[in-house]
Amino acid sequence: MVVQRYMAKPFLIDGLKFDLRLYVLINGINPLRVYLYNDGLARFATVPYQVPNAKNLDNMFMHLTNYAIQKESSDYIQNEHEDEDNVGHKRSFAFVLSHIAEYHGPEVRDEVVDKIKDVIIKTLCMAQPHVYHLFRTS
């Protein structure tokens, strides 16, 4: 089960909510060595976002971005061309970053990347003692 606070004012692209799937390689545990792959996926909702209310709260195609849910939507568009990262409901992380740079400036894009890296580092630092213990005992 995943529990998280619902973001009532999410950052939208093309009026759609999205999430990021980023790839991190842990190359060492003591000392901790971590690499963030320079691309990843952005998974988009298929229904334009509206503030949650009693009429739309159960619309999973609007509020959730999971591929397992979105692929069932009649509005789901699959990207058929690997060289186009701005099409459909699965796009590249590079597209998201270029969108942010274009509409909000490169300094905002860089701040977003720095904050993402910060969250990754803090998360892994919190888990490092447990992972180190598991590594040593296996």
N, C-alpha and C positions, 0 to 999 in steps of 0.2 A: 504494500500500500504506500502511496506517495501522498504526503500532505504538504501543501504549500499555500501561501496566501495568494488569493486571486488578485491579479493586477487589473484594476478597473480602468486605468488609463494607459494601456500598453502602447509602445511604439509600433506604428503600423507602416506597412509598405503596400501601396496600391489599395489602401483601406482594409488590408487583411492582417490578422495576427499571424505571427510566425514564431518558431523556436529555432534554436541552433543546435546542430549536432557537430561537435568539434572533436578532434582526435588528438590525444595526448599520449606520448610514449614516456614511460618511466624507465630510464636507462640505468639507474642505480638507486639503491635504497639508503645506503649509508656510506658516503653522503648522498643525499637526494639529488638526482639529476633528471630533469624533466625537459621534454621537447614538445612544443605545440606545432602540429602540422599546419602549414600556411593556408590550407583551405579546409572546407567542411561543407555541410549541408544546411540549408535553411528550409524548413518544412512549413508550408503555408496552409492556413485555413482556406476553405473554398467558398465561404459566405462572408461578405463584408461585415466587419465588426460594428456592433452597436452596444451601447452601455447595457449591461445586464438588467433585465426587468422580468416581471412575472411571465410575459408572453414569449420571451426568447431565451430564457435561462436554460432550457432543456435542448437548445439547438447545438448539438455537439459539433456540427460543421462550422459554426461561427466561433465557438469558444475554445475548442480543443484543436491542437495542431498535429496530433499523432497521425502518422501515415496509415496505421491500421484502421483508423476511423475515416480519414479523408478519402482514401482510395474507394470507399463505398459511395461517395457523393456523386450524383449525376453531373455535377459541375467540375469534377476533378479533371485537370489537364496534366497529362504526363509529357515531360520533355523528351522528345524523340531525337534531339540533336545535341551531341556532346559538346559542340563548340558554341552553343548558345546557353549561357548560364542565367538568363533573365526571363525564361519562359516557363510557364506552368506552375505547379504547386510544390515542386521541389526545385530549389535554385541553389546556387553556390554561395558560400560565405563570402567569397570575393565579390559577388554581385551585391550583397548586402553592404559590404564596406564601401564599394564604389558608389552605391546609392546614397549612403550617409555623407560621403565626401562631396558628392554633387549637390545635394540639397541642404547640407548643414555645414560643410566645410571640412577640409582635410584635418584641421586640428580637432574637430569633434570625432572624426573617424579614429584618429590616433588615440584620443582619450578613451573611446569605447574599447579599442584593442588593449590598451593598458589596464583597464578595469577588468576585462575578461581574464587577462593573464594574472592579475592580482587575485581574483577569485579562485582560479585554478591552483595557484601557489598556496594560498591559505587553506584550501580544502585538502591538498596533499600533505601539507605540514601537519594538519590536524590528524590525518590518518597515518602518517609515517611511522609512529611508534608501533601501532597495531600491525601494519603491513610488514615492518621490519621483524617483529616477533614471529609472524606467520612464515616469513621467508627463512628465518633461522631454524624454526622447528620442522620445516618440511624437507 
